[in-house]
Structure formats: C-alpha cells, structure tokens
Amino acid sequence: MRSLRFRILLLFVALLVAVQAITLFTIYGSMRQQVANNIANQLDVGRRVFLTQFNSRRQSLAVYSHVMGRDFGLLQTFHDDPKSLLVALNNHRRRVDADLAIAVDEQGLIRADTESPDATGEDFGLFDVSDEARRNAGMFLSVNGKTYQVVAAPLLAPNPIGRVYLGFVVDDALAREFQALTSLQVTFLAATADRGWHVIASTLPDPMRAELAQRYMGSPDTSGQHAEHLGDETWLTLPLLLADEPGTPVLALLQRSRDAALAYYKPWWREVVEVFLAALALALIAAWATASNAMRPVRLLVEQARAIGRGNYAEPIATRQGGELGELVEEFNHMQQAIAERETSIRHHAYHDGLTGLVNRYRLEQLAAERICEAESADRRLGVLIIDLNRFKDINDTLGHQAGDRLLREVGARIAAAVQPDDVVARLGGDEFGVLIDDLAVADIHSRLDALGQAVMRPYTLEGLTLNISIGIGVAIYPDHGHDAEALLQHADIAHFAAKEKHLRYALYDGAQDRYSLLRLSLLGELQAAMERGDLVLHYQPKFELARNEVTAAEALIRWQHPVYGLITPDEFIPMAEHTGNIHVLTAWVIRTALRQTVAWRDQGLAIRVAVNVSAHDLRRAEFVADIRAALADCRATPEMLSIEITESAVMADVEQAVSALDQLNDLGIECAVDDYGTGYSSMAQLRRLPVQELKIDKSFVLNADRNADDELIVHSTIELGHNLRLRVTAEGVETGAALELLRRLGCDYAQGYYISRPLPAESFEQWLQARAWIRGIAGSES
C-alpha cells in the first residue's frame, strides 16, 4: 500500500511537474511572441513618426532655400562681394537655425561657404542638381568630416546665376531628438568613398556604437526589420535608407532591445512561477488525497494556456475543484479575463476618441484606405471633410474646459446625425472633426455641405447661454483631389484653412491653395503701407472681339510694384488682403483707378470697357453696390464703361448672396461675367439663375484646345452653352494663332491671352492700342 502510494505520489508529482513546465513554457513563448509583435509595431509607428519629422525638416529647408534664391540682398552681393555674400548666407542660416549654407555659381565654384569661409573659389565638385524634383527631394552632403541634410535651390536674378545649399547637421543631438519623438534608439550611418559605411551619430553607448560600426562597415542590410546582437542583448532593427544619390548615402537605424522589453514582464513572470511552485508544494503535502482530482484542473490549465497563447480569451476554465488547485484555476480565470479586458480596452482606445466616442484620425485613415479600394473597383467618388470650429478657444477660456468638452460631444453627435449611416465621423483632435462620405455624387456636394453646415451651426445652450458657432469645412474628393487617404486628408486640411481664410462655410480643395510662401508672410505687414505709398498699379490686358477684329474691352489686373521684390502678382497678396479684411479697400481702389483711366481714354476718343475682378467677400458687403454707384459719380463715368467679373467658385460659395448682388449691379446698368468657368462645380440650373451677360472659359481648357481633342470638345460645348443661355463667351489663355483660329471657327465672341497681348501698364496699353499694328498680326491670322 505504501509502495502504491509512493508510486502514485511519484506519478502525480511527475505529471504535475511536467504539466506545469509545459504551461510555463507555453505562457513564456506566448509572452516572447507578444513582446516581439509589440516591438515590431513600435518600430513601424516610430518609422512613421521619424519620416514625418524628417520630411518636415526637409520641407522647411526647401521653403526657406526657395526664399533665399530670390533674396534681393543676397543676389546683389553674389558676384561682387564674397564677404557680404557670406554675411547674407549666415543671416539666412541663423533665421531657420540651419548649420550650413553654401552659394555656388553656374560654373560649380563656391562663392561663399559658412562652414569653410576660406573655400571661396574652390570647385564645389560634389554633383549637379538641375531639375526641380531633385532640388526639392533633399540630399546629404559630407563637408569637413560632418554630414548635413541639405536642400538646393536656384538663385534667380531673374535667370539662374547659381545655386544655394541650406542644411542641418546630422549629429548625436539630432539622434537624441528623434529618440525623444520615437522612444527608440536612433543611429545614422553614412557612406563615403574613403571610409565606406560608418556611424556618424547615434544614441547608443560607445561600445555598442563601435560594434554597430564594425557590423555595417560593408553593405548594410536594408531589407526590413531584423534581429541582431549588440553587447549582451538582442535588438530588433528597422533600417531606413534616407538618401542614396546624389550626394552622400545616409541610412537611419531604429532599434529596440527585446531583452529590455522582456524585463518588464519579470515581476509578473515571477508571480506566475511562485503560483505554480505553491501548487506543487500543496500537491506534495496532499498528493495521495488529491492526485486523482488534481489531474483534471492541471490539464485544463494547460489547454487554456495554449488558448491564451493563440489569443483566445473568450472561455474561462469551468471546474468545481476545491482547495488550492481550485483557487489557482480561479486566479488563472481572473488573469485571463483581465488580459482580455485590457486588450479590448487598448484596441478601443487605439481606434476611438475618448471624449466623443467617435473614431480617431488613425482609424479614419484606415477606413478611408479600405473605402478607396472599394470605390476604385466600383468607379464611385468619396469625400473627405475636415470641420473646424471657429473661436473654440474663446469658449474654452470663457466657460471652462468642461463646457468646451460638452460642446465638442454635441458637435460630434450633430455631425453623426447629419450624415448617412454608411459615412464615418471622426474627431481628429482639438476642435477638428473629420467625415468620410462613402458615395458622393458631384451634383449633391453643395446640398450635402449646406445641410451639414446648418445642422452643426444651430444654436447651442451651454451654462445657460445660447451660443452661435461658425465653422470652416475643407473638402477633398477621391479621385479628383488624391488617390490615397493621406493625400485626401492633407488636401482637405488645406481646403479647410482656405475656407477659414476666406471666411467661407466650406471650400473645395484647389491646388493653388497648396502654395505656401514665406514671401506672403513677409509681405503681410506691408500691404496697407503699399496702398498708402502708391506702390499698387493696374495693368490692362485687351479683350479681342473676334467678329469685328477690334479691341473693345480690357481686363484691369492689379500689380504690386514692390521696392525690393519688384513686380508682385495678385496671387501673392490678394489672399492676404482677404484674410486681413483689406480686400474691400483694395477692390474700391481698383474700381476707382480703372474708372478714372477709362474716362481718360474716352476723352481721347478711345471707347474701352474695363472689367474688374471682385471677391466673394465684396459681394457679401451690403455697401458694395452703393460704393460702385458713388465711384461712377465721382469719376464722371457711365455704367457701360465698367463690367464686374467674379469667379465661378466664389459664386458657388453662396449662390443666393451672389444672385442678389449681381441683380443690383444689373439694375445700375453694369454687366457681369462668370470668370474661370469650368473649374468649379456649378450646375446648369445654377448658371441659368445668375444675372450675368458673359461667360469666361478658364484658360486651362483653352491652352491646348488646338492640339487636344478633349479640350476642344469642352471649349466648343461651353461656347454653345453660353450662346444658348444668351451670353457672350470669352476664351482666356489664347497663346497661339492656331488657338485663335479655332475659337473663330467655334464661334467664340472674345479672346484674351498672351498671343494678343500681355497685361500692359496704362500708358503702354494706350500706345499699343493707338499703333493698331496688332490688327495686321491678329486679324491676319485668318489667312
């Protein structure tokens, strides 16, 4: 009996030890795999963060080097005064906190080098950067033993006279900066002809850095994530090739120690081991009494541990076992439930906003990518909206953050209620919301945006106060404005800033909105002074009447004659005037200046009607029409001398307001035109409602109409549409005689473009018109 008990004891203990070992091994393997997966995800997130910050640094260099390439002071000293040129380069370098600035002439000789002031006249000798794509892409250069992230830009005066290179040094400080952003170890390696691949900066300690330099001395492995041993630890490494050619190839390594990650689980693992050891001790004490009952819960523990290893937390262990083993099963179930709850919570927080319960930006990008794949195969459009609350900070500061949070929740709920069930609503952060419209018809864009805007802008009640909230909505449409989720969100963000800048409820993405210029910022404070000094001038571009072979009208185009930058086009300062509220003063100045010039021409026997472009902001002013009436009286002009042009997109921003303002202008006897037709989203019904007398075809359709059958068809259809609506039709962008002859054949009424004449100052326009030499050149193109 004693021997049997002994054998049972030994068998029970042996089985228990074996089961515990298997369980521990399974849990440990699952834990190691989970750690490896977590590190792989961290490396992937770190890669996105790293590349975003890296590209941001490159973009700042590209923008500022572009400004340097047009700096009047720098260009003036380029050939004549190397010392002054070096001072100018250093000033620009300090403004952007760059570490290197080099100016090189067209022969490849260094004119000035902030790193090596004595290098003037030496051959730059690295490589040639001639095309726009490679200038903007950025590169790395090795100068005096240091490696720099560099962007090149041409020096224009106005033709290229050389290049300027602007760069940040790649050193340990930069590596530590990226380490703080990514929570990963960061190493930069560069390849030079004399040293091959070598470490130039790293956050690793010196012994590991030396070991890493020895390992990457030859051809580095850039195939993807891989494991390697450094010191006494195993590291997971993600290589990123930042630049190959031209310049110095540079490789970044993002790393995380797997051993350090496993160390986080040591206390928990010790507790697990202690629990199993306690179970083994209890089994030794009461082996004979509990042997038969102990086998079943242990077996269940093994099965459940394997299920946990596979990620299955759904079913707990069901057993009536008493004593310590039953308690172990219960604790194991608790552990399983806690792990499952934490994983569910982590997954929810990874995809949702904690305040509103809406999906977050990351999840919106995922869903947008999935819907784009579906839309591509189904040939349908998607819409991405970014909605921003105006002056939300004032509400937070006045009523407190709790009231602001309640407002954000209410806004999110209203947006969700205003869209279709298949649409996705997200909170992007702060007071920004995003909407993914699943199936968007172009004809429904404005009605859906209007409905959404009205729903969000209904009055809110907070802290006993009634608040009226205004919003700005940016819209990007797939595939018109981008073919991936990142591009659509970026373009919607640009459009939303354009809407806020122009005080519109919403704006569709326009590529022109993407032009960010430091020149605009530098000119922002000078516009009012320029108006007072008289630096603004009008140029006039003739409108050629095809049927009569006569110039009977001209378009007045404003220019800024800047004392430093020279002639500045409206694209650079009109948006600033709209943003600062000076657009009304600017428009009034243009109208009065154009009318005075038209009256002067009339007194000389030249009958010319002048067209003036106005902004959507002008149409919204109640005093706009009264100001024009006063200008006509003050300038002794008749309404027939003036016509008003407004872009199609400005009209579509608020059709009702535009119709009301244009009706009042018609009552004065002033004709109106829709400019840039074809670039907006107006419908036939909307166009028919507008009280206009002229339709101007956007130059993008006219430029290649004589060589492109599709463009010719668009131009022809637009001309027929305008004539069917009893409108005159003007074609912009006529740059060749063939294009002019095509317009004659298609029955266009007016033509405007560089083939006829560039915009000219008033005196030059008058001389050009009186010389009448243009009649033979333009009218003779019929033959």
Summary of the structure (lengths in Angstrom):
residues: 783
radius of gyration: 35.6
end to end distance: 125.6
largest distance: 134.8
contacts: 2466
relative contact order: 0.05
helix: 53%
strand: 22%
